[in-house]
Amino acid sequence: MKISGEQRIAGDRQRVWDALNDPVVLRQCIPGCQSLEQDGPDRFVGTAEIKIGPIGARFNAAVELQDKQPPERYTLSGEGKGGMAGHAKGRAHVVLTQESASTTLLAYEVEADVGGRLAQLGGPIIEATAKRLAADFFAKLERQLDGKAGQGDAATLAPSAVPAMSPGETLSAAAARDTAAAGFPIGLVLLALAALLAGYGIGAAGVGMFWLVLVAMFGVVALAAGWQAGRSNGARR
């Protein structure tokens, strides 16, 4: 799979180059970064929690800089392993062009190979996620270069918790779980609307309060039974 793109960054080329080679700056900019350390003159190792479609996992990665021509270009070669979620490896060619005294154009071309459950997602989902992560990275990089990354960015820079897939869980089940966890509780709205309509109908029919209370009690019992069954079914997954 190949992904390419360009990004204009406010800053001269040398400043951008220095930032892209600074582990402290990169740690603040890489989405979901948990740790990043320099493991040699041109080698970095670290961990990051990211989410690709319904799959979320912690990836252990190692990246090596090759063919360096400061401050113009280099090639990143690396591999990341996410346990049961899968793995990814590839190369990225990065070129910096000084467009003006205050603007640098960063162009990149990525060739990546994914395996495991990640490979089941398909190219469009992985590509869309890669572009989203790249946009997030560049936005944070510009804030770092502008010196604006401080207390106000703490929530943005901190990695968010990502629910990993359970052993044996299918992609469709994970997607449904993820949607249910993040979505609006439309089921409760529909239930409240149904109860309102039922109460109106019973009242319009002239049914006494005793029967209304009796129907409501049976409804509560049925709701509780269904909730318990759903909870037990969810616990077994």
Legacy VTK file of the C-alpha trace (Angstrom):
# vtk DataFile Version 3.0
C-alpha trace
ASCII
DATASET POLYDATA
POINTS 237 float
0.000 0.000 0.000
1.271 3.471 -0.932
0.313 6.768 0.693
1.630 10.205 -0.237
0.919 13.774 0.785
2.215 17.286 1.328
2.026 19.677 4.260
3.040 23.319 4.527
4.564 24.110 7.900
5.159 27.559 9.353
8.904 27.696 9.992
12.168 27.685 8.092
13.524 24.371 6.856
16.275 24.044 9.467
13.818 24.493 12.352
11.463 21.925 10.862
14.332 19.494 10.306
15.539 19.902 13.888
12.008 19.314 15.238
11.567 16.155 13.176
14.766 14.772 14.687
14.055 15.774 18.297
12.550 12.911 20.376
11.112 15.399 22.905
9.189 17.233 20.196
8.133 14.028 18.453
6.840 12.581 21.716
4.438 15.528 21.983
3.329 15.319 18.358
2.851 11.621 17.563
-0.828 10.729 18.161
-1.268 8.336 21.066
2.447 8.300 21.876
3.191 6.625 25.200
6.974 6.712 25.029
9.727 7.588 22.569
13.445 7.275 23.145
16.516 7.643 20.982
18.233 4.273 20.671
21.264 5.360 18.695
22.344 8.234 16.447
19.587 7.573 13.886
17.249 5.138 15.631
14.131 5.652 17.760
12.044 3.152 19.749
8.704 3.759 21.386
5.107 2.752 22.000
1.833 4.311 20.894
-1.850 3.553 21.378
-3.832 4.117 18.209
-7.161 3.078 16.789
-7.686 1.941 13.194
-11.351 1.377 12.437
-12.721 -0.878 15.196
-9.245 -2.111 16.165
-7.379 -0.414 18.978
-4.047 -1.589 20.286
-0.701 -0.596 21.745
2.043 -0.747 19.131
5.733 -1.208 19.899
7.732 0.385 17.122
11.314 0.915 16.023
12.260 3.495 13.379
15.630 4.101 11.745
16.619 7.178 9.715
18.507 6.408 6.520
19.922 8.332 3.554
20.012 11.549 5.558
20.784 14.780 3.705
20.237 17.535 6.311
18.150 19.614 6.195
16.639 18.440 2.935
15.593 14.796 3.048
15.765 11.391 4.707
14.132 7.968 4.631
12.422 6.363 7.606
12.408 2.599 7.808
10.459 0.977 10.604
8.204 -1.709 11.974
5.407 -1.711 14.529
3.882 -4.688 16.339
0.442 -4.545 17.922
0.072 -8.059 19.287
-3.222 -9.680 18.264
-4.178 -6.562 16.282
-1.429 -7.208 13.762
1.728 -5.541 12.569
2.925 -2.959 10.062
6.246 -2.218 8.443
7.395 0.062 5.694
9.472 2.986 4.476
8.712 6.690 4.230
10.614 9.180 2.072
10.501 12.726 3.470
11.583 15.835 1.538
11.696 19.380 2.944
11.569 22.344 0.555
12.047 25.953 1.656
9.131 27.801 0.023
9.698 31.142 1.725
11.563 32.617 4.654
8.798 31.412 6.990
7.270 28.406 5.206
8.535 24.865 4.561
6.834 22.318 2.323
7.077 18.764 3.649
6.351 16.028 1.098
6.173 12.345 2.031
5.717 9.024 0.263
4.979 5.934 2.329
5.130 2.301 1.283
3.595 0.107 3.967
2.717 -3.542 4.456
0.228 -4.608 7.153
-0.625 -8.027 8.501
-2.882 -9.735 11.020
-6.295 -8.272 11.801
-5.242 -4.918 10.396
-5.022 -6.472 6.946
-8.715 -7.451 7.178
-9.793 -3.814 7.349
-8.818 -3.036 3.773
-6.832 -0.229 2.203
-9.449 2.592 2.341
-9.883 2.404 6.124
-6.132 2.219 6.773
-5.429 5.065 4.350
-8.121 7.288 5.893
-6.720 6.605 9.373
-3.161 7.331 8.222
-4.224 10.699 6.782
-6.096 11.585 9.957
-3.100 10.731 12.122
-0.806 12.700 9.790
-3.053 15.773 10.021
-3.058 15.485 13.820
0.733 15.120 13.883
1.365 18.169 11.683
-1.074 20.328 13.640
0.763 19.519 16.872
4.149 20.033 15.195
3.170 23.540 14.131
2.049 24.351 17.661
5.404 23.129 18.939
7.257 25.296 16.431
5.107 28.289 17.357
5.786 27.680 21.044
2.057 27.413 21.779
1.947 23.844 23.071
1.333 24.255 26.803
-1.297 23.689 29.412
-4.068 24.406 26.937
-2.987 21.473 24.781
-2.667 18.934 27.573
-5.914 17.186 26.678
-4.992 17.050 23.004
-1.450 15.823 23.511
-2.332 13.140 26.040
-3.091 9.773 24.397
-6.614 8.524 24.813
-7.490 5.100 26.125
-8.249 2.655 23.331
-10.357 -0.466 23.958
-8.499 -3.403 22.445
-10.292 -6.261 20.764
-11.008 -9.308 22.897
-9.532 -12.696 21.944
-11.792 -14.342 19.375
-13.839 -11.193 18.832
-14.777 -10.593 15.205
-14.316 -7.278 13.425
-18.083 -6.825 13.049
-18.640 -7.419 16.767
-15.863 -4.989 17.635
-17.344 -2.368 15.327
-20.776 -2.811 16.904
-19.286 -2.539 20.397
-17.357 0.558 19.447
-20.432 2.188 17.904
-22.570 1.361 20.914
-19.960 2.768 23.310
-19.588 6.029 21.423
-23.100 6.521 20.043
-26.122 8.374 21.416
-28.464 6.140 23.514
-31.232 6.181 20.903
-32.758 3.035 22.422
-33.640 4.913 25.628
-35.251 7.716 23.621
-37.393 5.248 21.667
-38.367 3.451 24.893
-39.447 6.719 26.520
-41.445 7.678 23.415
-43.158 4.274 23.338
-44.089 4.596 27.028
-45.487 8.087 26.440
-47.650 6.909 23.539
-48.827 3.859 25.487
-49.825 6.026 28.440
-51.712 8.403 26.167
-53.558 5.514 24.526
-54.540 3.961 27.846
-55.736 7.314 29.161
-57.741 8.048 26.009
-59.413 4.636 26.283
-60.639 5.473 29.778
-58.732 2.660 31.501
-58.518 3.128 35.268
-55.316 3.940 37.167
-55.186 0.431 38.710
-54.765 -1.199 35.299
-52.256 1.441 34.227
-50.112 0.705 37.302
-50.424 -3.039 36.673
-49.291 -2.681 33.049
-46.395 -0.464 34.154
-45.247 -3.059 36.711
-45.208 -5.802 34.092
-43.281 -3.471 31.777
-40.630 -2.797 34.436
-40.260 -6.518 35.163
-39.864 -7.289 31.445
-37.336 -4.482 31.028
-35.297 -5.715 34.018
-35.334 -9.282 32.700
-34.175 -8.159 29.277
-31.423 -5.998 30.797
-30.153 -8.904 32.899
-30.169 -11.226 29.879
-28.265 -8.697 27.797
-25.734 -8.143 30.577
-25.151 -11.884 30.971
-24.739 -12.288 27.215
-22.230 -9.410 27.108
-20.233 -10.905 30.005
-19.863 -14.215 28.161
-18.234 -12.536 25.087
LINES 1 238
237 0 1 2 3 4 5 6 7 8 9 10 11 12 13 14 15 16 17 18 19 20 21 22 23 24 25 26 27 28 29 30 31 32 33 34 35 36 37 38 39 40 41 42 43 44 45 46 47 48 49 50 51 52 53 54 55 56 57 58 59 60 61 62 63 64 65 66 67 68 69 70 71 72 73 74 75 76 77 78 79 80 81 82 83 84 85 86 87 88 89 90 91 92 93 94 95 96 97 98 99 100 101 102 103 104 105 106 107 108 109 110 111 112 113 114 115 116 117 118 119 120 121 122 123 124 125 126 127 128 129 130 131 132 133 134 135 136 137 138 139 140 141 142 143 144 145 146 147 148 149 150 151 152 153 154 155 156 157 158 159 160 161 162 163 164 165 166 167 168 169 170 171 172 173 174 175 176 177 178 179 180 181 182 183 184 185 186 187 188 189 190 191 192 193 194 195 196 197 198 199 200 201 202 203 204 205 206 207 208 209 210 211 212 213 214 215 216 217 218 219 220 221 222 223 224 225 226 227 228 229 230 231 232 233 234 235 236
